[in-house]
Amino acid sequence: MKALESWADMERQHSSAISMTKECLHAVVCKVPLVEGAEVDAQSASMALRHASELTASIKTMLTASSPGIEKTVSLVSELAEVVAQEKLLLEECIELFRMISILEIQERSLMCYIIELNSQLRQIQ
């Protein structure tokens, strides 16, 4: 259960970081003129490119810092996959046991009917 709770936290953190990065990059890209004949202020273009460069550096730092977390996440996902595989086997075994129980219950009821019938015949003979 701890692994699942940790996974939810890590997933939220990763989603938040990716969303923030996407928004920042989108903001920078929207400042760059993309049509023919567009004129740009060199100073603002330089600032936008510097901001993009800083953002790229912060992404690199963030990825470097999150590497241990990613390794932990991989470990947790691997452990979770093993648990799921074990649970699947146990569920299949449980289904097989329920099938056997059902067969045994039918046999028990059939035997009870035979006993009742046999007792009834014994009473008639006496």
N, C-alpha and C positions, 0 to 999 in steps of 0.2 A: 504494500500500500504506500509505503514511503516513496518508492520509486515513481509511482504514478503521480503523487503529489508534487514531487520534485520536477517531474516532466512538465506539469501544467505551468509551474513558475517559470521554468526555462523557456517554454514555448511563448509565454507572454512577453518575456524580456526580448527574445529574438524578434518576435513580430513587431514590437515597439521600435527596436533599433532599425529594422529594415524599413518600416514606415517612415521614420524620421529621416533616414538617409534618402529615401525616394523623394520626399517632399523638398529637402534641401537641394538635391540635384535638379529637380524640376524647376525650382525657383531660379537657379543659376542659368539653366538652359533657356528659360523664358526671357531672360535679359539679353541673350545673344541674337542679333538680327539674322534672320534666315531667308530674306527675300532679296531678289536682284536689285541692285541700285540702292540698297539700304545704306544709310549713313550712320556712323556710330561715333560717339564721343570716345576718343582714345582712352581718356582717363577712366570713364565708367566701364569700358570694356576690359581695361587692365585690372580694375578692382574686381569685376565679376570673375575674370580668369584666376586672379589671386585667391578669391573666395573659393572657387572650385578646386584649386590646388590645395588649399587648407583643408577643405572638406575631404578631399581624397586622402590627405595625410591623416586626418582624424579617423577615417574609415580604416586605414591601414593599422593605426594604433588600436582601434577598437577590435579589429579582427585578431591582432596579435594578443591583446589582453583576453579575448574570449576563447582563444585556442584551448586552454585547459578546460574551460566549461564545455566546449564542443566535444572534447575527448570524453569528458564525464557523461555528456549526453549520449554519445555513441555507446558508451558502456551501459548506460541505463536502458537504451533502446534494445541493445543486445540481450540484456537480462530480461527485459519485458517480453521479447520474442520467445525466449526460452520458457518463461512462465506460461505464455499463451499456448505454446506447443504442448507443455505438460498438461495444462487445463483441458486442451482438446482431447488428448489421450484419455484423461480421467472421465471426461464427459462421454466419450465413446464407450468406455468401460461401464459407466453408469447406465447408459442406454441398454447395453447388452444384459446387465444384471436385471434391469426392469423387465426386459423381454423374458428372461428366465423366470422371474417371479410371477409374471403373468401366466406362463405355461404351467408352473407349479400350482398356482391358484386354481386354474381350470382343472388340472388333474385331481386336486384335493376335493373340489366340488363334485367331480365325477365319482370319486371314491365314496364321498359322503352319500351320494344318491344310491350307489350300489349297496352301501351298508343299510340305509333306510329300507331299500327294497328287500334286502336279505332278511332283515328283522321282521318286516311285514310278512314275508313268506314263512318264516319260522313260527310266527304267531298263528298263522292260518293252519299250519301243520299241527300245532299243539292243540 
